[in-house]
Amino acid sequence: MESLLVSTLAVAVAEIGDKTQLLALLLAARFRRPLPIAAGILVATLLNHALAGWLGALAAQWLTPELLRWGVAGSFLAVALWSLRPDALDDGGPAPTRNAFLATAVAFFLAEIGDKTQVATVLLATQYAPLSAVVAGTTLGLLAANVPVVVLGACFAQRLPLRAARRTAAALFLGLGGWVAWRGIGA
């Protein structure tokens, strides 16, 4: 039980203000469907954190910090460009409903690669057992931090100036990508 509680608290606190919260808000504004988005976050986090616990030691052997840094910087640039893409919401059209789950699952899985919560999962797995409790706890912590953002984002999406939100999100992700490229991960 200690593994679950420590893991949940550690990741919930680490996730506050993280880039994936911004991603959750962006997805909520885009799709306006909290349930598929929350389900996508759940699936992506379970897969990512389970793989993190299992592959953490192996990845450290074959992924250099330099390669990881440029991969994360490139991912931020891709998300920044994706954020600029207008959709039906900008024209006041109906919210897109197809693929909210899939888009969320893929985006969150990729965003969690090299993220502090993924690293925390690896570190917690070295300290606590069983691994299933650690993964369940880190997943619950990530959900506790992101699901309220998804629900509130979907509720207030009608009032959000989406063009400004897209540009702001793109600028933030571009800035994060530049920062990661310049300073490195964990700097």
C-alpha positions as CSV (number, residue, x, y, z in Angstrom):
1,M,0.0,0.0,0.0
2,E,2.9,2.3,0.7
3,S,4.2,1.9,-2.9
4,L,0.8,2.9,-4.3
5,L,0.4,6.0,-2.0
6,V,4.0,7.3,-2.3
7,S,3.9,6.8,-6.1
8,T,0.5,8.6,-6.4
9,L,1.5,11.5,-4.3
10,A,4.9,11.9,-5.9
11,V,3.6,12.0,-9.5
12,A,0.5,14.1,-8.7
13,V,2.8,16.8,-7.2
14,A,5.4,16.5,-10.0
15,E,2.7,16.8,-12.7
16,I,1.4,20.2,-11.5
17,G,2.3,22.7,-14.1
18,D,3.9,20.1,-16.4
19,K,3.6,20.2,-20.2
20,T,1.1,17.4,-20.2
21,Q,-1.3,19.6,-18.3
22,L,-1.1,22.1,-21.2
23,L,-1.6,19.2,-23.6
24,A,-4.6,18.1,-21.6
25,L,-6.1,21.6,-21.9
26,L,-5.4,21.8,-25.6
27,L,-7.0,18.4,-26.2
28,A,-10.0,19.4,-24.1
29,A,-10.5,22.6,-26.1
30,R,-10.1,20.8,-29.4
31,F,-12.3,17.8,-28.8
32,R,-14.6,18.9,-25.9
33,R,-15.0,15.2,-24.9
34,P,-13.7,14.7,-21.4
35,L,-14.4,10.9,-21.2
36,P,-12.4,9.8,-24.3
37,I,-9.6,12.2,-23.4
38,A,-9.4,10.9,-19.8
39,A,-9.5,7.3,-21.1
40,G,-6.7,8.2,-23.6
41,I,-4.6,9.6,-20.7
42,L,-5.2,6.5,-18.7
43,V,-4.2,4.1,-21.4
44,A,-1.2,6.1,-22.5
45,T,0.1,6.5,-18.9
46,L,-0.4,2.9,-18.1
47,L,1.6,1.8,-21.1
48,N,4.2,4.5,-20.8
49,H,4.8,4.0,-17.1
50,A,4.8,0.2,-17.4
51,L,7.4,0.4,-20.1
52,A,9.3,3.0,-18.1
53,G,9.7,0.6,-15.2
54,W,10.7,-2.2,-17.4
55,L,12.9,-0.4,-20.0
56,G,14.4,2.2,-17.8
57,A,17.6,0.4,-17.2
58,L,17.9,-0.8,-20.7
59,A,17.2,2.6,-22.3
60,A,19.9,4.2,-20.2
61,Q,22.4,1.8,-21.9
62,W,21.6,2.6,-25.5
63,L,20.0,6.1,-25.4
64,T,22.6,8.8,-24.9
65,P,21.4,12.0,-23.1
66,E,22.2,13.9,-26.2
67,L,19.9,11.7,-28.4
68,L,17.1,11.9,-25.8
69,R,17.4,15.7,-25.6
70,W,17.1,16.2,-29.4
71,G,14.2,13.7,-29.6
72,V,12.3,15.6,-26.9
73,A,13.1,19.0,-28.5
74,G,11.9,17.6,-31.9
75,S,8.7,16.3,-30.2
76,F,8.0,19.8,-28.7
77,L,8.5,21.4,-32.1
78,A,6.0,18.9,-33.7
79,V,3.4,19.6,-31.0
80,A,4.0,23.4,-31.5
81,L,3.3,23.0,-35.2
82,W,0.3,20.8,-34.6
83,S,-1.1,23.4,-32.2
84,L,-1.1,26.0,-35.0
85,R,-3.3,23.8,-37.2
86,P,-6.8,25.3,-37.2
87,D,-9.8,23.1,-37.0
88,A,-13.6,23.4,-37.0
89,L,-13.6,24.9,-33.6
90,D,-12.0,28.1,-34.8
91,D,-14.9,28.7,-37.2
92,G,-17.5,28.0,-34.6
93,G,-18.2,24.7,-36.2
94,P,-19.0,21.5,-34.4
95,A,-16.3,20.0,-32.2
96,P,-14.5,17.1,-33.9
97,T,-15.5,13.9,-32.2
98,R,-13.5,11.3,-34.1
99,N,-10.3,10.0,-32.7
100,A,-10.3,12.0,-29.4
101,F,-9.2,8.9,-27.6
102,L,-6.6,7.9,-30.1
103,A,-5.2,11.4,-30.5
104,T,-4.9,11.7,-26.7
105,A,-3.4,8.3,-26.2
106,V,-0.7,8.9,-28.8
107,A,0.0,12.5,-27.7
108,F,0.2,11.6,-24.0
109,F,2.4,8.5,-24.6
110,L,4.8,10.6,-26.6
111,A,4.7,13.6,-24.3
112,E,5.6,11.3,-21.3
113,I,8.7,10.0,-23.0
114,G,11.6,11.5,-21.0
115,D,9.2,13.4,-18.8
116,K,9.9,13.9,-15.1
117,T,6.9,11.6,-14.2
118,Q,8.4,8.8,-16.4
119,V,11.7,9.3,-14.7
120,A,10.0,9.3,-11.3
121,T,8.3,6.0,-12.3
122,V,11.7,4.4,-13.0
123,L,13.2,5.8,-9.7
124,L,10.1,4.7,-7.6
125,A,10.3,1.2,-9.2
126,T,13.9,0.9,-7.9
127,Q,12.7,1.8,-4.3
128,Y,9.3,0.2,-4.0
129,A,7.7,-3.1,-4.8
130,P,5.7,-4.5,-6.4
131,L,6.1,-2.8,-9.8
132,S,2.3,-3.0,-10.4
133,A,1.7,-0.8,-7.4
134,V,4.2,1.7,-8.5
135,V,2.7,1.9,-12.0
136,A,-0.8,2.1,-10.6
137,G,0.2,4.9,-8.3
138,T,2.0,6.9,-10.9
139,T,-0.9,6.5,-13.2
140,L,-3.4,7.6,-10.5
141,G,-1.2,10.6,-9.7
142,L,-1.0,11.7,-13.4
143,L,-4.8,11.3,-13.7
144,A,-5.4,13.2,-10.5
145,A,-3.5,16.2,-11.9
146,N,-4.8,16.1,-15.5
147,V,-8.5,15.0,-15.4
148,P,-9.6,18.2,-13.6
149,V,-7.8,20.2,-16.4
150,V,-9.6,18.1,-19.0
151,V,-13.0,18.6,-17.4
152,L,-12.6,22.3,-16.9
153,G,-11.0,22.8,-20.3
154,A,-14.0,21.1,-22.0
155,C,-16.5,23.1,-19.9
156,F,-14.9,26.5,-20.8
157,A,-13.9,25.7,-24.3
158,Q,-16.9,27.7,-25.6
159,R,-15.4,30.8,-24.0
160,L,-11.8,30.3,-25.0
161,P,-10.5,32.4,-27.8
162,L,-9.2,29.4,-29.7
163,R,-7.0,31.2,-32.2
164,A,-5.1,32.9,-29.3
165,A,-5.1,29.6,-27.3
166,R,-3.5,27.8,-30.3
167,R,-0.9,30.5,-30.8
168,T,-0.1,30.6,-27.1
169,A,0.2,26.8,-26.9
170,A,2.4,26.7,-30.0
171,A,4.6,29.4,-28.6
172,L,4.9,27.6,-25.2
173,F,5.8,24.3,-26.9
174,L,8.2,26.0,-29.2
175,G,9.8,27.7,-26.2
176,L,10.0,24.4,-24.4
177,G,11.6,22.7,-27.4
178,G,14.1,25.5,-27.6
179,W,14.9,25.3,-23.9
180,V,15.3,21.5,-24.1
181,A,17.6,21.9,-27.1
182,W,19.7,24.6,-25.5
183,R,19.8,23.4,-21.8
184,G,19.1,19.7,-22.0
185,I,16.8,17.5,-20.1
186,G,16.9,17.8,-16.3
187,A,19.0,20.9,-16.4
